[in-house]
Amino acid sequence: MPTSLIHFLTYVFLAFLWLFFIRVLFAVITEIRQQRLAIQEAIEEINMSAGSQLSPLKLRILEPPEYSDLSFELTDDVTIGRAQGCSIALQYDNFLSLIHARIFVKDNKLWIEDLGSTNGTFLNDKPLKGPAQIKRGDVVQLGSTTLEVYR
């Protein structure tokens, strides 16, 4: 087989390999976008079923009182802790773990789960032993911080 034919077939093979990788990358990006849209639709459905189409659920700090003016909008996946990378970073609370808990959407409902924190997470004064559904009016305690779910 001539050398030039081998080189040509090698380049053709590499071109097809690159096209394959590009197609896989495009499929992954498309899937991620569809999942994000599905999560946003689920959050909107949660908010509409809760009675208001205008404002999503939020968390506000009840304790300590010096931070009671802070509130946080709940999105598809929220982490709470002292770490800088958390969606809700409460660096003032030394009783929080770096990544203490997370709030997420499952079956068109909001859930909270403790992520193995040292001091635990409480929902309406009961310790979380696994993921639990949250709704407007619920009170969540993490470390020395008490938060309320509101609209």
C-alpha positions as CSV (number, residue, x, y, z in Angstrom):
1,M,0.0,0.0,0.0
2,P,1.5,3.4,-0.9
3,T,2.6,5.7,1.8
4,S,0.6,8.6,0.5
5,L,-2.6,6.5,0.8
6,I,-1.8,5.5,4.3
7,H,-1.3,9.2,5.2
8,F,-4.6,10.2,3.5
9,L,-6.5,7.4,5.4
10,T,-4.9,8.5,8.7
11,Y,-6.1,12.1,8.1
12,V,-9.6,10.9,7.2
13,F,-9.7,8.8,10.3
14,L,-8.6,11.7,12.5
15,A,-11.2,14.0,10.9
16,F,-13.9,11.4,11.6
17,L,-12.6,11.1,15.2
18,W,-12.8,14.8,15.7
19,L,-16.3,15.0,14.2
20,F,-17.3,12.2,16.7
21,F,-16.0,14.1,19.7
22,I,-17.6,17.3,18.6
23,R,-21.0,15.5,18.2
24,V,-20.7,14.0,21.6
25,L,-19.9,17.4,23.1
26,F,-22.9,18.9,21.4
27,A,-25.1,16.1,22.7
28,V,-23.9,16.7,26.3
29,I,-24.4,20.4,26.1
30,T,-27.9,19.9,24.7
31,E,-28.8,17.5,27.5
32,I,-27.5,19.9,30.2
33,R,-29.6,22.7,28.7
34,Q,-32.7,20.5,28.7
35,Q,-32.2,19.5,32.3
36,R,-31.8,23.2,33.3
37,L,-35.0,24.0,31.5
38,A,-36.8,21.1,33.2
39,I,-35.5,22.3,36.7
40,Q,-36.6,25.9,36.0
41,E,-40.1,24.6,34.9
42,A,-40.3,22.5,38.1
43,I,-39.4,25.5,40.3
44,E,-42.1,27.6,38.5
45,E,-44.6,24.9,39.0
46,I,-43.7,24.7,42.7
47,N,-44.2,28.4,43.0
48,M,-47.5,28.4,41.1
49,S,-48.9,25.5,43.2
50,A,-47.9,27.4,46.3
51,G,-50.3,30.1,45.3
52,S,-48.2,32.9,43.8
53,Q,-46.9,33.1,40.2
54,L,-45.0,36.3,40.9
55,S,-42.4,35.5,43.6
56,P,-40.3,32.3,44.3
57,L,-39.7,30.9,47.7
58,K,-37.0,32.5,49.7
59,L,-35.1,31.9,53.0
60,R,-34.7,34.7,55.5
61,I,-32.6,34.7,58.6
62,L,-34.5,34.9,61.9
63,E,-31.6,34.3,64.3
64,P,-29.1,35.8,64.9
65,P,-31.0,39.1,64.9
66,E,-28.1,41.2,63.6
67,Y,-28.4,39.3,60.2
68,S,-32.2,39.3,60.1
69,D,-32.2,41.7,57.1
70,L,-30.6,39.0,54.9
71,S,-32.7,36.8,52.6
72,F,-31.9,34.3,49.9
73,E,-33.9,33.2,46.8
74,L,-34.2,29.4,46.5
75,T,-33.1,28.1,43.1
76,D,-32.8,24.6,41.7
77,D,-29.8,23.5,43.9
78,V,-28.7,25.6,46.9
79,T,-25.8,24.7,49.2
80,I,-25.6,26.3,52.7
81,G,-22.4,26.4,54.7
82,R,-19.4,28.5,55.7
83,A,-17.4,27.8,52.5
84,Q,-17.0,30.6,50.0
85,G,-18.3,28.4,47.2
86,C,-21.7,27.8,48.9
87,S,-24.8,29.4,47.3
88,I,-25.6,30.7,50.8
89,A,-22.3,31.3,52.6
90,L,-22.9,32.1,56.3
91,Q,-19.3,32.7,57.3
92,Y,-20.2,34.3,60.6
93,D,-21.6,31.0,62.0
94,N,-18.8,29.0,63.5
95,F,-21.2,26.1,64.3
96,L,-21.9,25.5,60.6
97,S,-19.9,22.9,58.6
98,L,-18.1,24.2,55.5
99,I,-20.9,22.6,53.3
100,H,-23.6,22.0,55.8
101,A,-26.9,21.3,53.9
102,R,-28.5,21.6,50.5
103,I,-31.9,22.4,49.2
104,F,-32.9,20.9,45.9
105,V,-35.8,20.1,43.6
106,K,-37.2,16.6,43.3
107,D,-40.6,15.5,42.0
108,N,-41.5,19.2,41.6
109,K,-41.1,19.8,45.3
110,L,-38.3,21.5,47.4
111,W,-36.3,19.2,49.6
112,I,-33.6,19.8,52.2
113,E,-30.9,17.4,53.3
114,D,-28.1,17.5,55.8
115,L,-24.7,16.8,54.1
116,G,-23.1,15.1,57.1
117,S,-22.6,18.2,59.2
118,T,-21.2,18.0,62.7
119,N,-24.0,19.8,64.5
120,G,-26.9,18.6,62.3
121,T,-29.8,20.3,60.6
122,F,-33.2,20.8,62.1
123,L,-36.5,21.3,60.3
124,N,-39.3,22.7,62.5
125,D,-37.3,21.7,65.6
126,K,-36.9,18.1,64.4
127,P,-33.5,16.7,63.4
128,L,-33.1,15.7,59.8
129,K,-32.3,12.0,59.3
130,G,-32.6,12.2,55.5
131,P,-34.0,14.4,52.8
132,A,-37.2,16.2,53.9
133,Q,-39.7,18.3,51.9
134,I,-39.9,22.0,52.8
135,K,-42.6,24.5,52.1
136,R,-43.5,28.1,53.0
137,G,-43.6,28.7,56.7
138,D,-41.0,26.0,57.6
139,V,-38.2,26.9,60.0
140,V,-34.7,25.5,59.3
141,Q,-32.0,25.6,61.9
142,L,-28.3,25.1,60.9
143,G,-25.6,25.7,63.5
144,S,-26.6,28.9,65.4
145,T,-28.6,30.2,62.4
146,T,-32.4,29.9,62.1
147,L,-34.0,30.5,58.7
148,E,-37.6,30.7,57.6
149,V,-39.0,29.6,54.2
150,Y,-41.2,32.4,52.9
151,R,-42.5,34.0,49.8
